[in-house]
């Protein structure tokens, strides 16, 4: 029996609106496209991560190259701040002696009102000079009286220059400058961990720091170039204080006071407290080789064995703190209380 031809078959199979049957070849093509897109995305992510790693390495290299410059700038700034803090002596006014009794005028004019007479041998300070109508006048301040009837000391007015002796410059009294501690530079790479068997405290110490006896602080270890040095590290177990933020701050105050000049009060600046540890900076005055210097250090306080509070303070002169802050923080973070 002959097959029946459906007149719609042509439109169904071959028209632009007919159903599409891609077969195995189409499925393979779609699979290849999906894998290519996924591979492209994966490669893009891999390349982007590589770029980020390269950028991070470049930033770290640039920071390492800049570190010496930053240290030098910080040291220079500390020197400038020290210089700016020095008082500037005031230039005193020159003095002169009155040669003859003369009215003290309110203005540089013989017709101006009189402030009283100034008698011979009275002393005055010269404020300034002024020439009026060919005559030189001096603005003066009366220093003392050679006659009770003279104008009172402190009175200001004008006298003709010809009734005064030549001005005498008063030498400037030099203001003693505050002592500045020699700069200190610590090397974090040379630190070594030392354990004190009597206290079971281990601290990081510089090679040139020796163990010193800090007699006014029990259960402590003190490493410094000398007993009165301006740099070093002290660690101690402080008893009879609470193992909380308040007790830890009290312990820091006690340890810092043991390093400070008697009669002075250390300044404690708490920067971090997380319930277990207390950290920050301390500033105090200490007599170093006969000179009073301001020292600054980083501290860390935390609960220690035996119900005590362990405190460690690493310090240098205040003018060297910025240069050594990273190393001081390395020292206090490396303490071990057993």
NUTORDO-291614 format. One record per residue (C-alpha): x, y, z; residue in one letter; residue number from 1. Coordinates in Angstrom, 2 decimals. Example, Ala and Ser with C-alpha at 12.3 -4.5 7.8 and 13.67 -1.06 7.14 Angstrom:
{site {12.30 -4.50 7.80} 'A' 1}
{site {13.67 -1.06 7.14} 'S' 2}
***
This chain:
{site {0.00 0.00 0.00} 'X' 1}
{site {1.66 3.29 -0.93} 'X' 2}
{site {2.63 5.69 1.89} 'X' 3}
{site {0.49 8.61 2.44} 'X' 4}
{site {2.09 11.98 1.88} 'X' 5}
{site {1.19 14.65 4.35} 'X' 6}
{site {1.21 17.98 2.57} 'X' 7}
{site {2.38 19.66 5.79} 'X' 8}
{site {5.54 17.58 6.11} 'X' 9}
{site {7.66 20.00 4.14} 'X' 10}
{site {6.67 22.96 6.30} 'X' 11}
{site {7.07 20.91 9.46} 'X' 12}
{site {10.58 19.71 8.71} 'X' 13}
{site {12.13 22.40 6.54} 'X' 14}
{site {10.39 25.74 7.08} 'X' 15}
{site {12.02 28.52 9.17} 'X' 16}
{site {9.48 27.97 11.90} 'X' 17}
{site {9.80 24.21 12.01} 'X' 18}
{site {11.27 22.17 14.83} 'X' 19}
{site {15.08 21.91 15.00} 'X' 20}
{site {16.82 18.63 15.66} 'X' 21}
{site {20.55 19.09 16.06} 'X' 22}
{site {21.44 15.54 16.84} 'X' 23}
{site {24.76 14.33 18.42} 'X' 24}
{site {26.82 16.88 16.54} 'X' 25}
{site {24.83 19.78 17.99} 'X' 26}
{site {25.11 18.37 21.52} 'X' 27}
{site {28.89 18.06 21.11} 'X' 28}
{site {29.09 21.63 19.87} 'X' 29}
{site {27.15 22.92 22.85} 'X' 30}
{site {29.36 20.97 25.24} 'X' 31}
{site {32.50 22.43 23.66} 'X' 32}
{site {31.10 25.98 23.97} 'X' 33}
{site {30.23 25.51 27.68} 'X' 34}
{site {33.68 24.09 28.48} 'X' 35}
{site {35.38 26.93 26.58} 'X' 36}
{site {33.43 29.59 28.54} 'X' 37}
{site {34.16 27.87 31.87} 'X' 38}
{site {37.85 27.52 30.99} 'X' 39}
{site {38.03 31.19 29.99} 'X' 40}
{site {36.50 32.27 33.30} 'X' 41}
{site {38.87 30.04 35.28} 'X' 42}
{site {41.90 31.37 33.42} 'X' 43}
{site {40.75 34.95 33.96} 'X' 44}
{site {40.41 34.38 37.71} 'X' 45}
{site {43.85 32.74 37.81} 'X' 46}
{site {45.45 35.67 35.99} 'X' 47}
{site {43.71 38.23 38.24} 'X' 48}
{site {44.97 36.47 41.39} 'X' 49}
{site {48.47 36.48 39.93} 'X' 50}
{site {48.18 40.20 39.29} 'X' 51}
{site {47.10 40.83 42.90} 'X' 52}
{site {50.05 38.80 44.24} 'X' 53}
{site {52.49 40.72 42.02} 'X' 54}
{site {51.02 44.03 43.16} 'X' 55}
{site {51.32 43.01 46.82} 'X' 56}
{site {54.95 42.01 46.33} 'X' 57}
{site {55.71 45.34 44.65} 'X' 58}
{site {54.08 47.26 47.53} 'X' 59}
{site {56.09 45.32 50.12} 'X' 60}
{site {59.32 45.96 48.21} 'X' 61}
{site {58.57 49.67 47.99} 'X' 62}
{site {57.83 49.81 51.72} 'X' 63}
{site {61.10 48.03 52.53} 'X' 64}
{site {63.02 50.50 50.39} 'X' 65}
{site {61.31 53.42 52.09} 'X' 66}
{site {61.84 52.12 55.64} 'X' 67}
{site {65.31 53.69 56.14} 'X' 68}
{site {64.01 57.00 54.85} 'X' 69}
{site {60.98 56.88 57.13} 'X' 70}
{site {63.23 56.11 60.10} 'X' 71}
{site {65.52 59.02 59.26} 'X' 72}
{site {62.56 61.37 58.89} 'X' 73}
{site {61.13 60.28 62.24} 'X' 74}
{site {64.52 60.80 63.93} 'X' 75}
{site {64.94 64.24 62.30} 'X' 76}
{site {61.43 65.25 63.40} 'X' 77}
{site {62.21 64.27 66.97} 'X' 78}
{site {65.34 66.43 66.91} 'X' 79}
{site {63.39 69.38 65.49} 'X' 80}
{site {60.71 69.01 68.16} 'X' 81}
{site {63.39 68.97 70.85} 'X' 82}
{site {64.99 72.11 69.41} 'X' 83}
{site {61.64 73.90 69.19} 'X' 84}
{site {60.91 73.08 72.81} 'X' 85}
{site {63.95 75.02 74.03} 'X' 86}
{site {63.06 78.46 75.52} 'X' 87}
{site {64.36 81.48 73.61} 'X' 88}
{site {66.05 84.09 75.78} 'X' 89}
{site {64.55 87.60 75.63} 'X' 90}
{site {66.90 90.42 74.60} 'X' 91}
{site {66.94 92.91 77.52} 'X' 92}
{site {66.65 96.64 76.82} 'X' 93}
{site {69.87 98.71 76.87} 'X' 94}
{site {70.31 101.04 79.84} 'X' 95}
{site {71.47 104.64 80.14} 'X' 96}
{site {72.25 107.12 82.92} 'X' 97}
{site {70.61 110.54 83.16} 'X' 98}
{site {73.23 113.31 83.06} 'X' 99}
{site {71.09 116.22 84.31} 'X' 100}
{site {67.65 116.89 85.72} 'X' 101}
{site {65.18 116.85 82.82} 'X' 102}
{site {61.36 116.66 82.48} 'X' 103}
{site {60.10 113.30 81.25} 'X' 104}
{site {57.81 114.18 78.33} 'X' 105}
{site {54.75 112.21 77.20} 'X' 106}
{site {55.76 112.83 73.55} 'X' 107}
{site {59.11 113.62 71.84} 'X' 108}
{site {58.46 117.36 72.10} 'X' 109}
{site {59.58 120.03 74.60} 'X' 110}
{site {56.01 121.32 74.71} 'X' 111}
{site {54.47 117.93 75.57} 'X' 112}
{site {53.08 117.19 79.03} 'X' 113}
{site {55.60 116.28 81.72} 'X' 114}
{site {55.49 112.91 83.51} 'X' 115}
{site {57.70 114.33 86.26} 'X' 116}
{site {61.39 115.17 86.36} 'X' 117}
{site {64.17 112.62 86.10} 'X' 118}
{site {67.22 113.62 88.14} 'X' 119}
{site {70.90 113.16 87.39} 'X' 120}
{site {72.34 109.68 88.00} 'X' 121}
{site {68.94 108.02 87.62} 'X' 122}
{site {69.01 104.95 85.40} 'X' 123}
{site {66.59 104.35 82.53} 'X' 124}
{site {65.99 101.66 79.92} 'X' 125}
{site {66.03 102.72 76.26} 'X' 126}
{site {62.95 101.50 74.35} 'X' 127}
{site {63.57 103.24 71.03} 'X' 128}
{site {64.85 106.46 69.46} 'X' 129}
{site {63.20 109.04 67.24} 'X' 130}
{site {64.41 112.21 65.51} 'X' 131}
{site {62.03 115.20 65.63} 'X' 132}
{site {62.89 118.55 64.03} 'X' 133}
{site {66.59 117.72 63.96} 'X' 134}
{site {66.72 116.60 67.61} 'X' 135}
{site {67.09 113.00 68.75} 'X' 136}
{site {64.80 111.73 71.48} 'X' 137}
{site {64.79 108.45 73.41} 'X' 138}
{site {61.70 106.68 74.67} 'X' 139}
{site {62.70 105.43 78.12} 'X' 140}
{site {61.45 103.57 81.17} 'X' 141}
{site {62.61 104.81 84.56} 'X' 142}
{site {64.50 102.07 86.40} 'X' 143}
{site {65.42 103.76 89.67} 'X' 144}
{site {65.32 107.15 91.43} 'X' 145}
{site {68.38 109.16 92.43} 'X' 146}
{site {66.02 111.64 94.11} 'X' 147}
{site {62.70 110.94 95.87} 'X' 148}
{site {61.12 113.71 93.80} 'X' 149}
{site {62.03 111.90 90.57} 'X' 150}
{site {59.46 110.17 88.38} 'X' 151}
{site {58.60 106.78 89.85} 'X' 152}
{site {60.30 103.63 88.58} 'X' 153}
{site {58.36 102.10 85.73} 'X' 154}
{site {57.22 105.48 84.38} 'X' 155}
{site {57.58 105.64 80.59} 'X' 156}
{site {58.22 108.79 78.56} 'X' 157}
{site {60.63 110.68 76.32} 'X' 158}
{site {63.98 112.33 77.08} 'X' 159}
{site {66.37 114.20 74.74} 'X' 160}
{site {69.31 112.01 73.76} 'X' 161}
{site {71.81 114.71 74.82} 'X' 162}
{site {70.86 114.35 78.51} 'X' 163}
{site {71.59 110.62 78.49} 'X' 164}
{site {74.84 108.69 78.57} 'X' 165}
{site {75.60 106.31 75.76} 'X' 166}
{site {73.34 103.25 76.01} 'X' 167}
{site {74.88 100.14 77.51} 'X' 168}
{site {73.82 96.81 76.07} 'X' 169}
{site {72.85 94.30 78.74} 'X' 170}
{site {74.26 90.84 78.01} 'X' 171}
{site {71.69 88.14 77.36} 'X' 172}
{site {71.52 85.57 80.11} 'X' 173}
{site {71.81 82.17 78.50} 'X' 174}
{site {68.98 79.82 79.30} 'X' 175}
{site {70.37 76.37 80.06} 'X' 176}
{site {69.12 73.91 77.50} 'X' 177}
{site {67.36 70.76 78.60} 'X' 178}
{site {69.58 67.71 78.23} 'X' 179}
{site {68.89 65.58 75.18} 'X' 180}
{site {69.61 61.87 75.42} 'X' 181}
{site {71.94 60.34 72.80} 'X' 182}
{site {69.92 58.58 70.08} 'X' 183}
{site {69.36 54.83 70.45} 'X' 184}
{site {68.71 52.42 67.57} 'X' 185}
{site {67.68 48.83 68.39} 'X' 186}
{site {67.97 45.92 65.96} 'X' 187}
{site {65.07 43.49 66.17} 'X' 188}
{site {67.00 40.82 64.28} 'X' 189}
{site {69.64 40.58 67.05} 'X' 190}
{site {67.26 40.03 69.97} 'X' 191}
{site {67.72 36.86 72.00} 'X' 192}
{site {65.31 35.18 74.45} 'X' 193}
{site {66.73 34.88 77.97} 'X' 194}
{site {65.11 33.00 80.85} 'X' 195}
{site {65.59 34.02 84.47} 'X' 196}
{site {65.42 30.84 86.61} 'X' 197}
{site {64.65 32.68 89.86} 'X' 198}
{site {61.45 34.27 88.48} 'X' 199}
{site {60.63 31.91 85.58} 'X' 200}
{site {60.36 34.94 83.30} 'X' 201}
{site {61.76 34.88 79.76} 'X' 202}
{site {62.28 38.13 77.85} 'X' 203}
{site {63.81 39.22 74.56} 'X' 204}
{site {67.00 41.18 75.12} 'X' 205}
{site {69.61 43.01 73.04} 'X' 206}
{site {73.11 41.46 72.98} 'X' 207}
{site {74.67 44.40 74.86} 'X' 208}
{site {72.08 44.35 77.66} 'X' 209}
{site {73.18 42.66 80.88} 'X' 210}
{site {71.09 41.51 83.84} 'X' 211}
{site {70.81 44.32 86.39} 'X' 212}
{site {69.57 44.17 89.98} 'X' 213}
{site {66.40 46.23 90.41} 'X' 214}
{site {66.20 46.00 94.19} 'X' 215}
{site {63.01 48.00 94.65} 'X' 216}
{site {60.92 45.54 92.59} 'X' 217}
{site {60.51 41.94 93.72} 'X' 218}
{site {60.07 39.00 91.29} 'X' 219}
{site {61.51 41.03 88.45} 'X' 220}
{site {64.19 40.77 85.78} 'X' 221}
{site {65.89 43.87 84.35} 'X' 222}
{site {68.14 43.84 81.27} 'X' 223}
{site {69.98 47.03 80.29} 'X' 224}
{site {73.49 48.25 79.42} 'X' 225}
{site {73.81 49.52 83.02} 'X' 226}
{site {71.65 49.98 86.11} 'X' 227}
{site {70.97 53.66 85.31} 'X' 228}
{site {70.69 53.20 81.53} 'X' 229}
{site {68.11 54.97 79.41} 'X' 230}
{site {67.23 51.82 77.46} 'X' 231}
{site {66.32 48.30 78.44} 'X' 232}
{site {63.51 45.91 79.36} 'X' 233}
{site {62.01 45.06 82.75} 'X' 234}
{site {59.54 42.26 83.42} 'X' 235}
{site {57.94 41.48 86.76} 'X' 236}
{site {55.25 39.46 88.49} 'X' 237}
{site {53.25 41.89 90.62} 'X' 238}
{site {51.40 40.37 93.58} 'X' 239}
{site {48.36 41.57 95.55} 'X' 240}
{site {46.64 43.18 92.57} 'X' 241}
{site {43.50 41.99 90.80} 'X' 242}
{site {43.85 40.11 87.53} 'X' 243}
{site {41.62 42.57 85.66} 'X' 244}
{site {42.11 45.82 83.73} 'X' 245}
{site {42.22 47.94 86.90} 'X' 246}
{site {44.72 45.66 88.64} 'X' 247}
{site {46.86 45.42 85.50} 'X' 248}
{site {47.06 49.21 85.24} 'X' 249}
{site {48.05 49.41 88.91} 'X' 250}
{site {50.77 46.83 88.25} 'X' 251}
{site {52.08 48.83 85.26} 'X' 252}
{site {52.21 51.95 87.47} 'X' 253}
{site {54.22 50.09 90.11} 'X' 254}
{site {56.77 48.71 87.64} 'X' 255}
{site {57.19 52.08 85.90} 'X' 256}
{site {57.59 53.87 89.23} 'X' 257}
{site {60.49 51.53 90.06} 'X' 258}
{site {62.30 52.90 87.00} 'X' 259}
{site {61.37 56.56 87.48} 'X' 260}
{site {63.23 59.28 89.35} 'X' 261}
{site {62.01 59.46 92.98} 'X' 262}
{site {59.37 62.13 93.47} 'X' 263}
{site {58.14 61.97 89.86} 'X' 264}
{site {54.96 60.36 88.56} 'X' 265}
{site {54.99 58.25 85.39} 'X' 266}
{site {52.32 58.89 82.76} 'X' 267}
{site {50.45 55.76 81.60} 'X' 268}
{site {48.59 55.74 78.27} 'X' 269}
{site {46.39 52.64 77.79} 'X' 270}
{site {45.86 51.84 74.11} 'X' 271}
{site {44.28 48.38 74.26} 'X' 272}
{site {42.41 46.23 76.79} 'X' 273}
{site {40.67 43.00 75.83} 'X' 274}
{site {39.81 41.61 79.27} 'X' 275}
{site {42.99 39.52 79.53} 'X' 276}
{site {45.80 41.87 78.46} 'X' 277}
{site {46.47 45.58 78.79} 'X' 278}
{site {48.83 47.38 76.39} 'X' 279}
{site {49.99 50.93 75.74} 'X' 280}
{site {52.83 53.37 76.38} 'X' 281}
{site {54.41 54.87 79.49} 'X' 282}
{site {56.49 58.04 79.88} 'X' 283}
{site {58.62 58.90 82.89} 'X' 284}
{site {61.71 60.82 84.05} 'X' 285}
{site {64.85 58.85 84.91} 'X' 286}
{site {68.29 59.96 85.99} 'X' 287}
{site {70.77 58.55 83.46} 'X' 288}
{site {74.48 59.14 84.11} 'X' 289}
{site {73.62 62.16 86.26} 'X' 290}
{site {71.22 63.72 83.73} 'X' 291}
{site {67.44 63.70 83.94} 'X' 292}
{site {66.02 62.32 80.68} 'X' 293}
{site {62.48 61.61 79.58} 'X' 294}
{site {62.05 57.93 78.72} 'X' 295}
{site {59.22 56.27 76.85} 'X' 296}
{site {58.36 52.62 76.51} 'X' 297}
{site {55.76 50.10 75.43} 'X' 298}
{site {54.14 47.89 78.05} 'X' 299}
{site {52.08 44.72 78.19} 'X' 300}
{site {50.26 43.43 81.29} 'X' 301}
{site {48.47 40.09 81.61} 'X' 302}
{site {47.49 37.52 84.26} 'X' 303}
{site {50.49 35.43 85.36} 'X' 304}
{site {50.96 32.27 87.46} 'X' 305}
{site {50.42 32.40 91.22} 'X' 306}
{site {47.59 34.92 91.01} 'X' 307}
{site {50.02 37.63 89.95} 'X' 308}
{site {49.95 40.14 87.11} 'X' 309}
{site {52.84 39.92 84.67} 'X' 310}
{site {54.15 43.26 83.38} 'X' 311}
{site {56.84 43.86 80.76} 'X' 312}
{site {58.09 47.32 79.70} 'X' 313}
{site {60.68 47.90 76.96} 'X' 314}
{site {61.94 51.47 76.81} 'X' 315}
{site {64.33 53.97 75.20} 'X' 316}
{site {64.80 57.76 75.48} 'X' 317}
{site {61.74 59.68 74.35} 'X' 318}
{site {63.58 61.20 71.38} 'X' 319}
{site {64.36 57.67 70.09} 'X' 320}
{site {60.91 56.13 70.63} 'X' 321}
{site {59.55 56.65 67.11} 'X' 322}
{site {62.62 55.00 65.58} 'X' 323}
{site {62.38 51.94 67.84} 'X' 324}
{site {58.63 51.51 68.37} 'X' 325}
{site {58.38 48.35 66.24} 'X' 326}
{site {61.29 46.67 68.07} 'X' 327}
{site {59.93 47.66 71.49} 'X' 328}
{site {56.58 46.12 70.57} 'X' 329}
{site {58.42 42.97 69.43} 'X' 330}
{site {60.12 42.73 72.83} 'X' 331}
{site {56.97 43.06 74.94} 'X' 332}
{site {55.04 40.62 72.75} 'X' 333}
{site {57.78 38.00 73.21} 'X' 334}
{site {57.65 37.82 77.03} 'X' 335}
{site {56.88 34.47 78.70} 'X' 336}
{site {55.63 34.28 82.31} 'X' 337}
{site {55.84 30.77 83.82} 'X' 338}
***
